[in-house]
Amino acid sequence: MSTVVTIPAAGPLDSAWQSMTFPSYRPLLAVVGSVNAATGGRPVARLAVDGDTKPLGLALAEIGADGTTAELLSLFVTADARRRGVGTALVEALEGDLRAAGVERVEGVYMTGRPSIEALERIFARCGFDPPVLRKIVVRFTPEEAATTEWWRRARLPEGSEVFSWIDLKPEELEEIRRTQAESPWIDPDLEPWRCSDRFDPVSSVGLRRHGKVVGWVINHPIGPDVLCFTTSFVRRDLARRGAIFPLYRASIERLMGSGVTCTFVTSSQFESMMRFVLRRCAPFISFCGETRGVSKTLGSLPTSSA
């Protein structure tokens, strides 16, 4: 059996390494060792190779613009090199590279739902990372799957309410939402509609009026060919307690029936009631339900040599 070694990437990586990270991170391989113009960070990579320099694994991170934090972006080991400690060796060596660069803390976020996750979490544990923390719940579903959920048939609009296409929101209505939010906040800042008003899907994005006032919205965005993200959903708190968000979801999804799209929905752990709804009322009926989890580790200082 050949010896596996890890080496730091001194500069841009060629196409041999492209398949070892996620497509969204592949452009970073071309700027390893320099500054990422988009973020101000610095991509750093550790490579695992056998005695013949055959690529066996890649750990990719990016040092933040502040120089003291870094994010572990991806870790990959080829099938024939697994169960040999290669992943652990890559992470440990990458930690050393980051520590030498002045990084004090490294973090990583990953999604469950793949067979390799158990092995990944064992690596984090062996390397001394803090226990994983739930960040978000992620689901994927077709409109037709959504129609089989138990909440679908129970969705009822509150009295005096109507659903409208978000593209038909009037400028004065948006101004009224801004004014009332500034005077007496009633919307979670992460769910304010103007934060996601750019390039939203005009077909499935909808709003809710009650007695002539806008009190809720479901705003969606295309994120790929035939993939739609339910980006922001909100109803006023008094109506949320009566389940008013459900008819909004239903109205949005009904507009997508037969379109062939796949929908994805992400909810943060800070919204506990929505987390419970997704896990109990949606997960049993849909294509995919997974978690994003976060890990972190404080890096110690480099050992100093005595004179």
C-alpha positions as CSV (number, residue, x, y, z in Angstrom):
1,M,0.0,0.0,0.0
2,S,1.4,3.4,-1.0
3,T,2.1,6.1,1.6
4,V,-0.4,8.9,1.8
5,V,1.0,12.4,2.5
6,T,-0.6,15.8,2.9
7,I,1.0,18.9,1.4
8,P,-0.1,22.6,1.4
9,A,-1.3,24.0,-1.8
10,A,1.2,26.8,-2.7
11,G,-0.9,28.3,-5.5
12,P,-3.9,27.7,-7.9
13,L,-5.0,24.1,-8.3
14,D,-5.6,22.5,-11.7
15,S,-8.6,20.5,-13.0
16,A,-7.5,17.3,-11.2
17,W,-8.9,18.8,-8.0
18,Q,-12.1,20.3,-9.4
19,S,-14.3,17.2,-8.6
20,M,-13.1,17.3,-4.9
21,T,-15.2,20.3,-3.8
22,F,-18.7,21.6,-4.4
23,P,-19.4,23.4,-7.7
24,S,-19.9,26.7,-6.0
25,Y,-16.4,26.5,-4.4
26,R,-14.5,25.4,-7.5
27,P,-13.7,29.0,-8.6
28,L,-11.8,29.4,-5.3
29,L,-9.3,26.7,-6.5
30,A,-8.0,29.2,-9.1
31,V,-7.2,31.8,-6.4
32,V,-5.6,29.6,-3.7
33,G,-2.7,31.5,-2.3
34,S,-4.1,34.9,-3.2
35,V,-7.0,37.1,-2.3
36,N,-10.5,36.3,-3.2
37,A,-11.7,39.6,-4.8
38,A,-15.3,38.8,-4.1
39,T,-14.9,38.5,-0.3
40,G,-11.5,39.8,0.6
41,G,-10.6,36.4,2.1
42,R,-7.8,34.0,1.2
43,P,-8.5,30.5,0.1
44,V,-6.3,27.8,1.7
45,A,-6.1,24.2,0.7
46,R,-4.4,21.0,1.9
47,L,-3.9,18.1,-0.5
48,A,-3.6,14.4,0.1
49,V,-1.6,12.5,-2.4
50,D,-0.1,9.0,-2.6
51,G,3.6,8.2,-3.4
52,D,3.0,8.9,-7.1
53,T,1.4,12.3,-6.4
54,K,-2.1,10.9,-7.3
55,P,-4.8,13.1,-5.9
56,L,-6.6,11.4,-3.0
57,G,-8.2,14.2,-1.0
58,L,-8.7,17.9,-0.6
59,A,-9.5,20.1,2.4
60,L,-10.5,23.7,1.4
61,A,-11.0,26.7,3.7
62,E,-11.1,30.4,3.4
63,I,-9.5,32.8,5.8
64,G,-11.8,35.8,6.5
65,A,-10.9,39.3,5.6
66,D,-10.2,40.0,9.3
67,G,-7.4,37.4,9.2
68,T,-8.4,35.8,12.5
69,T,-11.3,33.6,11.5
70,A,-11.6,30.9,8.8
71,E,-14.4,28.7,7.4
72,L,-13.8,25.1,6.5
73,L,-15.7,24.9,3.2
74,S,-15.3,21.3,2.1
75,L,-13.5,18.0,2.8
76,F,-13.2,15.2,0.3
77,V,-11.4,11.9,0.2
78,T,-11.5,9.5,-2.8
79,A,-13.3,6.2,-2.2
80,D,-10.1,4.1,-2.4
81,A,-8.4,6.2,0.3
82,R,-11.2,6.2,2.9
83,R,-11.0,4.5,6.3
84,R,-7.2,5.2,6.4
85,G,-7.2,8.4,8.4
86,V,-6.8,10.6,5.4
87,G,-9.7,12.9,6.3
88,T,-8.4,13.4,9.8
89,A,-4.9,14.1,8.6
90,L,-6.1,16.7,6.1
91,V,-8.1,18.6,8.8
92,E,-5.3,18.5,11.3
93,A,-2.7,19.7,8.7
94,L,-5.1,22.4,7.5
95,E,-5.5,23.6,11.1
96,G,-1.8,24.0,11.3
97,D,-1.7,26.0,8.1
98,L,-4.5,28.3,9.4
99,R,-2.8,28.7,12.8
100,A,0.5,29.6,11.1
101,A,-1.4,32.3,9.2
102,G,-2.7,33.8,12.4
103,V,-6.2,32.3,12.4
104,E,-7.6,32.0,15.9
105,R,-10.9,30.2,15.2
106,V,-12.2,27.9,12.4
107,E,-15.9,27.1,11.7
108,G,-17.7,24.9,9.3
109,V,-21.3,24.3,8.2
110,Y,-22.5,21.1,6.5
111,M,-25.7,19.4,5.6
112,T,-27.0,16.0,6.7
113,G,-28.7,13.5,4.5
114,R,-25.6,11.9,2.9
115,P,-24.0,8.6,3.9
116,S,-20.7,10.3,4.5
117,I,-21.9,12.6,7.3
118,E,-21.3,10.1,10.1
119,A,-17.6,9.8,9.0
120,L,-17.4,13.5,8.8
121,E,-18.7,14.1,12.3
122,R,-16.2,11.4,13.6
123,I,-13.4,13.4,12.1
124,F,-14.6,16.6,13.7
125,A,-14.8,14.8,17.1
126,R,-11.3,13.4,16.7
127,C,-9.9,16.8,15.8
128,G,-11.4,18.4,18.9
129,F,-14.1,20.5,17.3
130,D,-17.1,21.6,19.5
131,P,-20.1,19.3,19.2
132,P,-22.3,20.0,16.1
133,V,-25.0,22.6,16.6
134,L,-28.3,22.6,14.6
135,R,-28.4,25.7,12.3
136,K,-31.3,25.1,9.9
137,I,-33.8,22.6,8.5
138,V,-33.7,22.2,4.7
139,V,-36.5,20.5,2.7
140,R,-37.0,19.8,-1.0
141,F,-40.4,18.9,-2.5
142,T,-42.5,19.1,-5.6
143,P,-45.8,21.0,-5.6
144,E,-47.6,17.7,-6.0
145,E,-45.9,16.3,-2.9
146,A,-46.9,19.4,-0.9
147,A,-50.5,18.7,-1.8
148,T,-50.4,15.4,0.0
149,T,-49.4,16.9,3.4
150,E,-52.0,16.9,6.2
151,W,-52.0,20.7,6.6
152,W,-52.8,21.3,2.9
153,R,-56.5,20.5,3.2
154,R,-56.9,22.5,6.4
155,A,-55.5,25.8,5.1
156,R,-58.2,28.4,5.4
157,L,-58.0,32.2,4.9
158,P,-58.9,34.3,7.9
159,E,-62.1,36.3,7.5
160,G,-61.7,39.5,5.5
161,S,-58.5,38.2,3.9
162,E,-57.4,37.9,0.3
163,V,-54.3,36.5,-1.4
164,F,-52.7,38.6,-4.1
165,S,-49.7,38.3,-6.4
166,W,-46.7,40.0,-4.8
167,I,-45.8,41.6,-8.2
168,D,-49.1,43.6,-7.7
169,L,-48.0,45.1,-4.4
170,K,-48.6,48.8,-4.5
171,P,-45.8,51.3,-3.8
172,E,-47.9,53.0,-1.1
173,E,-48.5,49.6,0.5
174,L,-44.7,48.9,0.7
175,E,-44.2,52.4,2.2
176,E,-46.9,51.7,4.8
177,I,-45.1,48.5,5.8
178,R,-41.8,50.4,6.1
179,R,-43.4,53.2,8.1
180,T,-45.2,50.9,10.6
181,Q,-42.1,48.7,11.0
182,A,-40.0,51.8,11.9
183,E,-42.6,53.2,14.3
184,S,-43.4,49.9,16.1
185,P,-41.5,46.9,14.8
186,W,-43.8,44.0,14.1
187,I,-41.7,42.0,11.5
188,D,-38.6,40.0,12.4
189,P,-35.8,41.9,10.7
190,D,-34.7,38.8,8.8
191,L,-38.2,38.6,7.2
192,E,-38.7,42.2,6.1
193,P,-39.9,42.0,2.5
194,W,-37.6,44.6,1.1
195,R,-34.6,42.4,2.0
196,C,-35.6,39.9,-0.7
197,S,-37.4,42.1,-3.3
198,D,-34.8,41.6,-6.1
199,R,-35.6,39.2,-8.9
200,F,-38.3,37.3,-7.0
201,D,-40.5,34.8,-8.8
202,P,-43.5,36.7,-10.1
203,V,-45.7,33.5,-10.5
204,S,-45.5,32.0,-7.0
205,S,-44.6,35.0,-4.8
206,V,-47.8,36.1,-3.0
207,G,-49.0,38.5,-0.3
208,L,-51.9,38.5,2.2
209,R,-54.2,41.5,2.7
210,R,-56.7,41.6,5.6
211,H,-59.2,44.4,5.7
212,G,-57.2,46.1,3.0
213,K,-53.9,46.0,4.9
214,V,-50.9,43.9,3.9
215,V,-50.2,41.5,6.7
216,G,-48.2,38.7,5.2
217,W,-46.1,37.4,2.3
218,V,-44.4,34.4,0.8
219,I,-41.6,35.5,-1.5
220,N,-39.7,33.0,-3.7
221,H,-36.7,33.1,-5.9
222,P,-35.3,30.9,-8.7
223,I,-31.9,29.4,-7.7
224,G,-31.3,27.1,-10.6
225,P,-33.0,25.5,-13.6
226,D,-36.4,24.4,-12.4
227,V,-35.4,25.0,-8.7
228,L,-37.3,27.5,-6.7
229,C,-36.4,28.7,-3.1
230,F,-39.1,29.8,-0.7
231,T,-36.9,32.6,0.6
232,T,-39.1,34.6,3.0
233,S,-42.5,33.8,4.6
234,F,-44.3,35.9,7.2
235,V,-47.7,36.7,8.6
236,R,-48.5,39.2,11.4
237,R,-48.2,37.5,14.8
238,D,-51.9,37.5,15.7
239,L,-52.7,35.8,12.4
240,A,-49.8,33.4,12.7
241,R,-51.3,32.0,15.8
242,R,-54.4,31.1,13.7
243,G,-52.3,29.4,11.0
244,A,-52.8,32.1,8.4
245,I,-49.4,31.3,6.8
246,F,-50.8,27.9,5.5
247,P,-53.3,29.3,3.0
248,L,-50.5,31.6,1.8
249,Y,-48.2,28.6,1.2
250,R,-51.0,26.7,-0.5
251,A,-51.8,29.6,-2.8
252,S,-48.1,29.9,-3.7
253,I,-47.7,26.2,-4.4
254,E,-50.9,25.9,-6.3
255,R,-49.5,28.4,-8.9
256,L,-46.6,26.0,-9.5
257,M,-48.6,22.8,-10.1
258,G,-47.6,21.0,-13.3
259,S,-44.6,23.3,-13.8
260,G,-42.0,20.7,-13.1
261,V,-40.1,22.7,-10.6
262,T,-38.6,21.5,-7.4
263,C,-39.0,23.7,-4.4
264,T,-36.7,24.1,-1.5
265,F,-37.4,25.7,1.9
266,V,-35.0,26.6,4.7
267,T,-35.9,27.6,8.2
268,S,-33.6,28.7,11.0
269,S,-33.4,27.1,14.4
270,Q,-34.4,30.4,15.9
271,F,-38.0,29.9,14.5
272,E,-39.0,27.0,16.7
273,S,-42.6,26.8,15.8
274,M,-41.7,26.6,12.1
275,M,-39.1,24.0,12.8
276,R,-41.7,21.8,14.5
277,F,-44.2,22.4,11.6
278,V,-41.6,21.3,9.0
279,L,-40.5,18.2,10.9
280,R,-43.9,17.0,12.0
281,R,-46.2,18.1,9.2
282,C,-44.0,18.2,6.1
283,A,-41.0,15.8,6.4
284,P,-43.0,12.5,6.2
285,F,-44.5,13.5,2.8
286,I,-41.6,15.1,0.8
287,S,-38.5,14.1,-1.1
288,F,-35.8,15.4,1.3
289,C,-35.5,16.8,4.8
290,G,-32.1,17.5,6.2
291,E,-30.3,19.7,8.7
292,T,-27.4,22.1,8.4
293,R,-25.1,21.8,11.3
294,G,-22.3,24.0,12.5
295,V,-19.0,23.1,14.1
296,S,-16.2,25.3,15.4
297,K,-12.8,25.1,17.1
298,T,-10.6,27.6,18.8
299,L,-7.0,27.2,17.5
300,G,-4.1,27.3,19.9
301,S,-1.0,29.3,19.3
302,L,2.0,27.8,17.5
303,P,4.5,26.3,19.9
304,T,7.5,28.5,20.5
305,S,11.0,27.1,20.6
306,S,13.3,27.9,23.5
307,A,16.7,29.4,22.9
